[in-house]
């Protein structure tokens, strides 16, 4: 009789413990769901983080340094704060109008099918290993006769990104990349045409300029209320 009583007590305790475990599990799931609902919806745009702009034919002085910093931040989990990451890339035909040989300003760079068009290797590796975030690659400057500093100036992919932003209704968009005085500036300016400036932030320690003394982006930020953050 005593053994049966002890057995019954043990069974009741086990059931109670199991019930408590289920309640705790449900509580944790509810807390995670609530946290997800409360988390602001954020996008990150990485502008032209390519080999030719870091170590290639049109390398910026601080390009490798800032791309290394961005890659290290990603490895430490900075992308967990974003719901979507967009990487833009110049994708020029060999006879692009921006090239000196065609009467343009720049040496050939980011030519389609060349190594120089690829994403800076350390950054690409970090992006490849990042989990639980959507990464979208979009190209621009793919027509011989048209210069496109901003992804929004590309008819197809600009419209695609505009649609993603409009549909997702992001609470904020952060921007970094290369080059501060060209493509980062133009991308920010074009984004402001349909997205509130006060919801845009520039990651100032993850940008590199062709001319580090150029103040176009800083002036735009001061004038419009675009803010800055660092990683």
C-alpha positions as CSV (number, residue, x, y, z in Angstrom):
1,X,0.0,0.0,0.0
2,X,2.8,2.3,0.9
3,X,4.6,1.6,-2.4
4,X,1.4,2.4,-4.4
5,X,1.0,5.6,-2.5
6,X,4.6,6.7,-3.2
7,X,4.2,5.7,-6.9
8,X,1.0,7.9,-7.2
9,X,2.8,10.8,-5.6
10,X,5.7,10.5,-8.0
11,X,3.3,10.3,-11.0
12,X,1.4,13.4,-9.9
13,X,4.7,15.3,-9.4
14,X,5.9,14.3,-12.9
15,X,2.6,15.4,-14.5
16,X,2.8,18.7,-12.6
17,X,6.4,19.3,-13.7
18,X,5.4,18.5,-17.3
19,X,2.5,20.9,-17.2
20,X,4.8,23.6,-15.8
21,X,7.3,22.9,-18.6
22,X,4.5,23.2,-21.2
23,X,3.4,26.5,-19.7
24,X,6.9,27.8,-19.7
25,X,7.4,26.8,-23.3
26,X,4.2,28.5,-24.3
27,X,5.2,31.6,-22.4
28,X,8.6,31.7,-24.1
29,X,6.9,31.3,-27.5
30,X,4.5,34.1,-26.7
31,X,7.3,36.4,-25.6
32,X,9.3,35.7,-28.8
33,X,6.2,36.4,-30.9
34,X,5.6,39.6,-29.0
35,X,9.2,40.6,-29.3
36,X,9.1,40.0,-33.1
37,X,5.9,42.2,-33.4
38,X,7.6,45.0,-31.4
39,X,10.8,44.9,-33.4
40,X,11.0,47.8,-35.9
41,X,11.1,46.7,-39.5
42,X,14.5,47.8,-40.9
43,X,16.3,47.6,-44.3
44,X,20.0,47.9,-45.0
45,X,21.3,49.1,-48.3
46,X,25.0,48.4,-49.1
47,X,26.0,50.5,-52.0
48,X,28.5,49.0,-54.5
49,X,30.8,47.2,-52.1
50,X,32.8,45.9,-55.1
51,X,36.4,44.8,-55.8
52,X,37.1,47.6,-58.3
53,X,36.0,50.2,-55.7
54,X,38.2,48.7,-52.9
55,X,41.3,47.2,-54.4
56,X,40.7,47.4,-58.2
57,X,40.8,49.9,-61.0
58,X,38.8,52.6,-59.2
59,X,39.8,51.9,-55.6
60,X,38.9,54.3,-52.8
61,X,41.6,55.0,-50.2
62,X,39.4,53.8,-47.3
63,X,37.5,51.1,-49.2
64,X,39.1,48.0,-47.8
65,X,39.1,49.5,-44.3
66,X,35.4,50.2,-44.2
67,X,34.4,47.0,-46.0
68,X,36.5,45.0,-43.5
69,X,34.6,46.8,-40.7
70,X,31.3,46.1,-42.2
71,X,32.2,42.4,-42.7
72,X,33.3,42.1,-39.1
73,X,30.1,43.8,-37.9
74,X,28.1,41.3,-39.9
75,X,30.1,38.4,-38.4
76,X,29.2,39.8,-34.9
77,X,25.5,39.7,-35.8
78,X,24.6,43.2,-36.8
79,X,22.3,41.9,-39.5
80,X,19.9,40.6,-36.8
81,X,18.4,44.1,-36.6
82,X,17.4,44.0,-40.3
83,X,14.6,42.3,-42.1
84,X,16.1,42.8,-45.5
85,X,19.5,43.6,-46.9
86,X,20.0,45.0,-50.4
87,X,23.4,45.0,-52.1
88,X,23.8,47.2,-55.2
89,X,26.4,46.6,-57.9
90,X,27.7,48.5,-60.9
91,X,27.4,46.2,-63.9
92,X,28.9,48.0,-66.8
93,X,29.3,46.8,-70.4
94,X,32.8,47.1,-71.7
95,X,31.8,50.2,-73.8
96,X,30.1,52.1,-71.0
97,X,29.7,55.9,-71.4
98,X,31.4,56.6,-68.0
99,X,34.8,55.1,-69.2
100,X,37.5,57.5,-70.3
101,X,37.8,55.6,-73.6
102,X,34.2,56.5,-74.3
103,X,34.6,60.1,-73.4
104,X,33.7,59.6,-69.7
105,X,35.4,60.4,-66.4
106,X,36.4,57.1,-65.0
107,X,38.8,54.2,-65.9
108,X,37.0,51.0,-66.8
109,X,35.5,49.5,-63.7
110,X,32.9,46.8,-62.6
111,X,32.8,45.4,-66.2
112,X,30.3,42.6,-66.6
113,X,31.9,39.2,-66.3
114,X,35.1,40.5,-64.6
115,X,36.4,39.9,-61.1
116,X,36.2,43.7,-60.4
117,X,32.5,43.6,-60.5
118,X,32.2,41.1,-57.7
119,X,31.5,42.0,-54.1
120,X,34.6,42.5,-51.9
121,X,35.5,38.9,-50.8
122,X,35.6,39.4,-47.0
123,X,32.2,41.0,-47.1
124,X,30.8,38.5,-49.5
125,X,31.9,35.7,-47.2
126,X,30.2,37.4,-44.2
127,X,27.0,37.9,-46.2
128,X,27.1,34.2,-47.3
129,X,27.3,33.1,-43.7
130,X,24.7,35.5,-42.3
131,X,21.5,33.7,-41.2
132,X,17.8,34.6,-41.0
133,X,18.0,37.7,-43.2
134,X,16.9,38.2,-46.8
135,X,19.8,39.4,-49.0
136,X,18.9,40.8,-52.4
137,X,21.5,41.7,-55.1
138,X,20.5,44.4,-57.6
139,X,22.6,45.7,-60.6
140,X,22.7,49.1,-62.3
141,X,24.6,50.9,-65.0
142,X,24.1,48.0,-67.4
143,X,23.3,50.1,-70.5
144,X,26.2,51.5,-72.5
145,X,24.7,55.0,-72.9
146,X,23.4,55.6,-69.4
147,X,25.2,56.5,-66.2
148,X,23.4,55.3,-63.0
149,X,25.0,56.3,-59.7
150,X,21.9,55.3,-57.8
151,X,20.0,52.0,-58.0
152,X,16.8,54.0,-58.3
153,X,18.1,55.3,-61.6
154,X,18.0,51.8,-63.1
155,X,14.5,51.4,-64.7
156,X,14.1,47.7,-63.9
157,X,15.8,47.3,-60.5
158,X,15.0,50.8,-59.3
159,X,11.3,50.0,-59.7
160,X,11.8,46.6,-58.0
161,X,13.5,48.1,-55.0
162,X,10.9,50.9,-54.8
163,X,8.2,48.2,-54.8
164,X,9.9,46.2,-52.0
165,X,10.2,49.4,-49.8
166,X,6.6,50.5,-50.4
167,X,5.2,47.0,-49.7
168,X,7.2,46.3,-46.6
169,X,6.6,49.8,-45.1
170,X,10.0,49.8,-43.3
171,X,10.3,51.8,-40.1
172,X,13.8,52.8,-41.2
173,X,16.5,52.3,-43.8
174,X,20.2,52.4,-43.2
175,X,22.8,53.1,-46.0
176,X,26.5,52.4,-46.3
177,X,29.0,51.5,-49.0
178,X,31.0,53.1,-51.8
179,X,31.5,55.9,-52.9
180,X,30.3,58.5,-50.4
181,X,30.5,61.3,-52.9
182,X,28.9,59.5,-55.8
183,X,26.7,56.4,-55.4
184,X,26.0,56.6,-51.7
185,X,25.0,60.3,-52.1
186,X,22.8,59.7,-55.1
187,X,21.2,56.6,-53.6
188,X,20.3,58.6,-50.5
189,X,19.0,61.6,-52.4
190,X,16.8,59.4,-54.7
191,X,15.5,57.4,-51.7
192,X,14.4,60.6,-50.1
193,X,12.0,61.3,-53.0
194,X,9.6,58.7,-51.6
195,X,10.9,57.8,-48.2
196,X,11.0,60.1,-45.2
197,X,14.5,61.6,-44.6
198,X,14.1,61.3,-40.8
199,X,13.8,57.5,-41.2
200,X,17.1,57.3,-43.2
201,X,20.5,56.8,-41.4
202,X,24.0,56.8,-42.9
203,X,26.4,54.3,-41.3
204,X,29.3,56.8,-41.3
205,X,32.1,54.5,-40.4
206,X,31.2,52.1,-43.3
207,X,31.4,54.5,-46.2
208,X,34.4,55.5,-48.3
209,X,34.8,58.4,-50.8
210,X,36.7,59.0,-53.9
211,X,37.4,62.5,-52.5
212,X,37.3,62.4,-48.7
213,X,37.1,66.2,-48.6
214,X,33.8,66.2,-50.6
215,X,30.9,67.4,-48.4
216,X,27.9,66.7,-50.6
217,X,26.5,63.9,-48.4
218,X,27.2,65.7,-45.1
219,X,25.5,68.8,-46.5
220,X,22.5,66.7,-47.6
221,X,22.2,65.1,-44.2
222,X,22.4,68.4,-42.4
223,X,19.8,70.0,-44.7
224,X,17.2,67.2,-44.6
225,X,17.5,65.5,-41.2
226,X,19.1,62.3,-42.4
227,X,20.9,61.0,-39.3
228,X,24.1,59.0,-38.8
229,X,25.1,55.9,-36.9
230,X,28.2,53.8,-36.6
231,X,28.9,50.1,-36.3
